[in-house]
Amino acid sequence: MRSVVSDRGPDIEFNTSAYSKADELYRASRFRDALRLFKASLEADPSDGEALFAMGSCYDALRKPARAAAAYRSAMELLPPDRHPALHFNVGNAFLDLGQYAEALEEYKMVPKGHAVWPAATRNANLALEKLGNGG
């Protein structure tokens, strides 16, 4: 399963097929295999912010928070603003995992009150504050 963006533009059919298979693998907790296909999906359509979001989730599941944060931030550049709160939450979680509590706190603050992830962002922000207060 290999595709390259040609002069004709993104290979949407391949992108969709690879993403769908990757999503199945992710749901089966086969994160390395899913990551490989999400990368192929992104290669087929470099404007696919959802593939970057999913890659971040794979990196997170593989305990690679720095790579997860980078993928989520790249996704933020491509996805519409209504997707940003969840991305800020995930970037915050990556920073929390890295022990970068001040950076995590800043990301959690970007999640608007009332958003679906706001309660979890608030809980994690409090954890980051606690870690900062303890010299973490």
Contacts in CASP RR format, 6 or more apart in sequence:
PFRMAT RR
TARGET T0000
AUTHOR 0000-0000-0000
METHOD contacts of the structure
MODEL  1
MRSVVSDRGPDIEFNTSAYSKADELYRASRFRDALRLFKASLEADPSDGE
ALFAMGSCYDALRKPARAAAAYRSAMELLPPDRHPALHFNVGNAFLDLGQ
YAEALEEYKMVPKGHAVWPAATRNANLALEKLGNGG
1 14 0 8 1.000
1 17 0 8 1.000
1 18 0 8 1.000
1 21 0 8 1.000
1 37 0 8 1.000
1 40 0 8 1.000
2 40 0 8 1.000
3 11 0 8 1.000
3 14 0 8 1.000
3 15 0 8 1.000
3 18 0 8 1.000
3 40 0 8 1.000
3 43 0 8 1.000
3 44 0 8 1.000
4 11 0 8 1.000
4 43 0 8 1.000
4 44 0 8 1.000
5 11 0 8 1.000
5 43 0 8 1.000
5 44 0 8 1.000
5 45 0 8 1.000
5 46 0 8 1.000
10 44 0 8 1.000
10 45 0 8 1.000
10 46 0 8 1.000
10 47 0 8 1.000
10 48 0 8 1.000
11 44 0 8 1.000
11 45 0 8 1.000
12 44 0 8 1.000
12 45 0 8 1.000
14 40 0 8 1.000
14 41 0 8 1.000
14 44 0 8 1.000
15 41 0 8 1.000
15 42 0 8 1.000
15 44 0 8 1.000
15 45 0 8 1.000
15 48 0 8 1.000
15 51 0 8 1.000
16 41 0 8 1.000
18 37 0 8 1.000
18 38 0 8 1.000
18 40 0 8 1.000
18 41 0 8 1.000
18 44 0 8 1.000
19 37 0 8 1.000
19 38 0 8 1.000
19 41 0 8 1.000
19 48 0 8 1.000
19 50 0 8 1.000
19 51 0 8 1.000
19 54 0 8 1.000
21 37 0 8 1.000
22 33 0 8 1.000
22 34 0 8 1.000
22 35 0 8 1.000
22 36 0 8 1.000
22 37 0 8 1.000
22 38 0 8 1.000
22 40 0 8 1.000
22 41 0 8 1.000
22 51 0 8 1.000
22 54 0 8 1.000
23 34 0 8 1.000
23 54 0 8 1.000
25 31 0 8 1.000
25 33 0 8 1.000
25 34 0 8 1.000
25 37 0 8 1.000
26 34 0 8 1.000
26 38 0 8 1.000
26 54 0 8 1.000
26 57 0 8 1.000
26 58 0 8 1.000
26 61 0 8 1.000
29 61 0 8 1.000
31 58 0 8 1.000
31 61 0 8 1.000
31 62 0 8 1.000
32 58 0 8 1.000
32 62 0 8 1.000
34 54 0 8 1.000
34 58 0 8 1.000
35 55 0 8 1.000
35 58 0 8 1.000
35 59 0 8 1.000
35 62 0 8 1.000
38 51 0 8 1.000
38 54 0 8 1.000
38 55 0 8 1.000
38 58 0 8 1.000
39 51 0 8 1.000
39 55 0 8 1.000
41 48 0 8 1.000
41 51 0 8 1.000
42 48 0 8 1.000
42 49 0 8 1.000
42 51 0 8 1.000
42 52 0 8 1.000
42 55 0 8 1.000
45 51 0 8 1.000
47 78 0 8 1.000
48 78 0 8 1.000
49 74 0 8 1.000
49 75 0 8 1.000
49 78 0 8 1.000
49 79 0 8 1.000
50 75 0 8 1.000
50 79 0 8 1.000
52 71 0 8 1.000
52 72 0 8 1.000
52 74 0 8 1.000
52 75 0 8 1.000
52 78 0 8 1.000
53 71 0 8 1.000
53 72 0 8 1.000
53 75 0 8 1.000
53 79 0 8 1.000
53 83 0 8 1.000
53 87 0 8 1.000
55 71 0 8 1.000
56 67 0 8 1.000
56 68 0 8 1.000
56 71 0 8 1.000
56 72 0 8 1.000
56 75 0 8 1.000
56 90 0 8 1.000
57 68 0 8 1.000
57 90 0 8 1.000
59 65 0 8 1.000
59 67 0 8 1.000
59 68 0 8 1.000
59 71 0 8 1.000
60 68 0 8 1.000
60 90 0 8 1.000
60 93 0 8 1.000
60 94 0 8 1.000
60 97 0 8 1.000
63 97 0 8 1.000
65 93 0 8 1.000
65 94 0 8 1.000
65 95 0 8 1.000
65 97 0 8 1.000
65 98 0 8 1.000
66 94 0 8 1.000
66 98 0 8 1.000
68 90 0 8 1.000
68 94 0 8 1.000
69 91 0 8 1.000
69 92 0 8 1.000
69 94 0 8 1.000
69 95 0 8 1.000
69 98 0 8 1.000
72 87 0 8 1.000
72 90 0 8 1.000
72 91 0 8 1.000
72 94 0 8 1.000
73 87 0 8 1.000
73 91 0 8 1.000
75 83 0 8 1.000
75 87 0 8 1.000
76 83 0 8 1.000
76 84 0 8 1.000
76 87 0 8 1.000
76 88 0 8 1.000
76 91 0 8 1.000
79 87 0 8 1.000
84 110 0 8 1.000
85 110 0 8 1.000
85 111 0 8 1.000
85 112 0 8 1.000
85 115 0 8 1.000
85 117 0 8 1.000
85 118 0 8 1.000
85 121 0 8 1.000
86 115 0 8 1.000
86 116 0 8 1.000
86 117 0 8 1.000
88 107 0 8 1.000
88 108 0 8 1.000
88 110 0 8 1.000
88 111 0 8 1.000
88 121 0 8 1.000
89 107 0 8 1.000
89 108 0 8 1.000
89 111 0 8 1.000
89 117 0 8 1.000
89 120 0 8 1.000
89 121 0 8 1.000
89 124 0 8 1.000
91 107 0 8 1.000
92 103 0 8 1.000
92 104 0 8 1.000
92 107 0 8 1.000
92 108 0 8 1.000
92 124 0 8 1.000
93 104 0 8 1.000
93 124 0 8 1.000
95 101 0 8 1.000
95 103 0 8 1.000
95 104 0 8 1.000
95 107 0 8 1.000
96 104 0 8 1.000
96 124 0 8 1.000
96 127 0 8 1.000
96 128 0 8 1.000
99 131 0 8 1.000
99 136 0 8 1.000
101 128 0 8 1.000
101 129 0 8 1.000
101 131 0 8 1.000
101 132 0 8 1.000
101 136 0 8 1.000
102 128 0 8 1.000
102 132 0 8 1.000
104 124 0 8 1.000
104 125 0 8 1.000
104 128 0 8 1.000
105 125 0 8 1.000
105 128 0 8 1.000
105 129 0 8 1.000
105 132 0 8 1.000
108 121 0 8 1.000
108 122 0 8 1.000
108 124 0 8 1.000
108 125 0 8 1.000
108 128 0 8 1.000
109 125 0 8 1.000
111 117 0 8 1.000
111 118 0 8 1.000
111 121 0 8 1.000
112 118 0 8 1.000
115 121 0 8 1.000
END
